[in-house]
Amino acid sequence: MKTKNIEKVTRPGTPHFVGDGFRVHNFIPGTSTMQRMDPFIMLDYNSKFNFPATDKPKGVGVHPHRGFETVTIAYKGRVQHDDSSGGGGIIGEGDVQWMTAASGVLHKEFHETEWSKTGGAFQMVQLWVNLPAKDKMSAPKYQAIANAEIVKVSLPEEAGEVEVIAGEFQGNKGVASTFSPINMFNVKLKKGGKTQLSFPENYTTAILMVEGAAKVNEIVDAPEDHFVMFKNDGETFTVEALEDAVILVLSGEPLNEPIAAHGPFVMNTKEELQEAFQDFNTGKFGYLED
C-alpha cells in the first residue's frame, strides 16, 4: 500500500468562546474549506482549559440546526445536552454524544450542574458531519455513547489501544451508526508506542493531537493540540508517540455534493437554506425551554 502523505500541520489559532462554556480553536473550516474536508464540515476543539466553580452552569443556550450531525467527544469535564426531539443526557470523560439534526432540532449544551459547582479541567471536541442530500430531511435522532460501550482494541507490544467510535479498525466495528462511511477513533499510545492506520485513498483523513506529541510517517512531528491533514494520495500512515498521547483520527468518504452553509444550517442549495430559516422562524423545529 502507498503511504498517505501529509498535506499540512496546523497549530491551534487564537481561541474564541462559543456561548460562555466552550473556549475553542476552529480547525474546520479554519484549516481548509468545508468542501476540502467533506464530509467533516466543522471542528471546534476546546483544548484543556480550567473553568472556575460556579452555581450557574456555563454553556450555549437554545439554538437550531438542520442538515448535518453534531458529534461531541468528552476528554475532560461533563456536559448536559437537551434537544427538541427528546434527545439528551449527560456525557463525561470518555463519552460521546452523536446528535443527528437532519430535518431540524433546537438544542442546548451546558456544563453539567454538579460538575459546574466544583469546576476544573475541561476538554472537548465538537465535530459537524455532513449528511447526504437524501438524508438531510430525515427524522432527528440522538446516540448517547458511554465509554463502556466503545469498542477498544489493544495494540501489540503493549503500545496502547484504539477506541473505535465509528467505522472499523482491524475488523472491530464502532457502535455509532452513520449515514455515510465514517471512521472515528481515539488512538491512545504509550510513549514509544506505534501503530499503522489504513483508509481508502479518496477518504478525507486528518488527526488531532489531543494529548502529547507524535511522529507521523516517521518524519513529521505533530505537537499537542495541532491538527494534521493528509493528502488523498495513499492509504496508510503511521503514528509513533513521543510521549503518552491521545490522537483523534478522522477519515470519511467525501459526499461530493454541493454545500450551502449559513450559521447553524448546512444544505445543498440557497433555496434550501432559505426554507430552513423560514421553518425555524415559524416554529417547525419544535420547542425547547431556554
N, C-alpha and C positions, 0 to 999 in steps of 0.2 A: 504493500500500500504506500501511496505517496504521502509525504509529510504535509500537514495543513500549516502553512506558514503564517506568521504574524503580520497583520496589516498595520496596527499601531497599538501603543501602550499609552493610556491616558491617565494623567494624575487627577485627583479629585479637585474640582473647581471650587470657587467660593460658595459656601453653603447658604441656603435660604430656608426660611420656615414655611411649611405648609400648615395652615392654622397656627396654633401655638404649641403643638405637640410633636412635630416632626421636623427635625433640622436636617435637611437633605442636600446631597450633591446630586445633580442631574447628569446621568451618563447617556441616557437615550431620551430624547433625540439630541442631547448636547454633544455626544461623541460623534454622531453621524445622523443622517436623516432617518425618519420612520421607514422610508422605502428601503434604505440600505439595511436596516436592522430587522425588517419584516421576517417573522411575524411579531417580534418584540418591539413594541412601539413606544414604550416609556419605561425608564428605570430610574427611580429615585432611591438613593442609598443614604439612610440615616446611619452614618458612621458612629462609632461608640461616643456617646455624649451623656454626661451626668445631669439628670433633672433633679432639682431640689424637691423636698417633700411639700405636698400641698393638699388641702382638703377639697379643692376644686380641680378635678381631672382635666389635663390639657389634651387637646386633640383638634379634630376637624368636625364642624357641625354638619347638618344635613345638606347634601348636595347630590346632583343627579349624575348618572352615567348611562350611555347606550352604545352598543356596537362592539364591545370587547369584554375581556375578563380582567379582573384585578387579582393579583397574587401577592399576598403579604407573608414574608418569611421572618419569623422572630428569632433573633440571636441573643438578645438581652432585653429584659423588660416584659411587660404584659400589656396587651391591647384588647379592648372590648369593641365589638362590631355589632351594628344593628342595621337592617335594611327593610324596605317597604314590601318585600316579597316574603318576609317572615324568616329570612336567614339571619344568622348571628351567633355570637358566642364569644368566649374569651380564649385568646391564644397566648401561650407563654413560651419560654425559651425552648427552641427546637420545633415548635409547632408551625403549621402553615394554614392560612385561610385562602380559599380559592373561590372568588365570587364571580359568577357569570352574569354580567349586567344585561347582555343581549338586548331585548326589546325595551328595556329601561327599568331602572330602580333608583330610589332615593336611598342613600346610606349615610352613616356617620361612624367615625372612628375616634375613640378616646383612650388614653391610658386607663388601664383598669383601676377601679376605685381604690381597692385596698393597696395595690402597688403604689399608687399616687401618694398615699399617706406617708410612705417611707422614702419614695423616690429611689434614685440610683442610676446605674449604668443602663442605657437604652440603646439598642442597635437593631435596626430593621432594614429589610429591602421591600420596596413595593414595585411590582412589575406589572405592566399592562401587556396582555397578549391579545393580538387582534383576532377577530372572528371572521371566518369565511363569509362572503356575501350571503350565501344561502342560509346561514345560521344567525345573522345579526338580529333578526326579529324573532328569534325563538324565545321560549319562556326563560325567565331568570332562574338561576339555581345557586346553591351555596354548598361548598365542600369544606367542612371543618376537619383538618387532618392533624391529629395528635401525633407527637413524635413517636409514641409507642407503635403507631400504625405504619410508620415509614419503613420501607424495606432497607435493611443495612447489609452491605456486602463487605466482608473482611478481605483486605488485600494481603497478598503473600508476604512472608518475612516480617509480619507484624508492622507493615508500613503504615497502616491506618485502616480507614473504612470509607465506603461510599454510601451516602444516603440517597436513595433513588426516590425523588418526589414524584416525578413524571417521566415517562419514557422507559428505556430499558438499558441496563448495564450488565454485560456478561450473562445475558439470559434472565436477569432478575427484573421484573416489571414493577414500576411505581404504582401507587394506589390512585393517584389523581387521574380523573378522566379528562380528556382533551378533545377539541373539535378538529384539530389538525395535528400532524406528528410533531411532538414537543419532547425534548429531553431536558430535565432539570434535576441536577444533582448537587448535593453538598459533599465535596471531596475533603475528607479530614485526614491530613497526613502528619505523622510524627517527623521530627527533624531528621533529614536524610531519606525519608520515605519517598518513593517514586511510583508513579503509575502512568499507564498509557490509555488515552481515550480515543475512540474512533467514531466518526459520524460521516454520513454521505457528503461528498464534495460540495454539493449545491446548498447544503444547510447553512443558514446563518448561525455562526458559532462565536461565543465570547466567554470570558471568565472574569469574575470579580474577586479580588483578593480581600476576603472578609477579615481574615486574621493571618498574621505572619507574612512571610515572603517566600517566593518560589522562583525556581529557574524553569523557563518554558523552552521546550525543544533543546535543552542542554546549553543554550547560548544567551537567552534573553532574560534579564532579571525583571520580575514582577513584584514590586514592593506592596506592602499593606495598603489597602484602600484604593488601589489602582485597578483600572479596567483594561482588559486585553482583548482586542478584536482580531479575529483570524480572517485571512483571505479565503475565498472559495476556490482553492487550488489543490486540495488534497483531502485525505480522510483522517489521518492520525496526528496526534501531538502528545507530548509527554510533559508532565509537571513533576518537579522534584522540590521538596520542601527544604528551604534553607534554615528554617526554624519551624516549630509546630505551626501548622497552617490549616485554615478553613477556606476552601475555594468554592464559590458558587459557579457551576458550569451550566451554560445555556446553549442549546443547539436545537434549531427548529427548521422545518421545511417552509420556505417562503410561500406566501399565498399568491404573490404576483397578481394582485388585484389593485385597482385604483384606491387611493386613500384620500378621503376628505375629512379633515380633522379640525375641530374648533372647540377649545376648552374641554368639557367633560364628555364630548360626543366624537366618535370616530366611525364614519360611514364611508360609502363609496362614491357618493355624488354630493354636490352642493344642495341639490333639491332634497336629498335625504337628511342633510344637516338642518335645513330649514324646517322640515317636518318634525325633527327631533325637538327643536326649540319650541315649536308650536304645541306639540304633545306635552312637553314639560310644563309650559305656561298654562295649559288648560287642564292640568291635574291628572293626566293619563299615566303618570308614573306612580300613582298611589299616594299614600300619606305616611309620614314618619314624624313623630314628635321631636322637636329640637331639644 
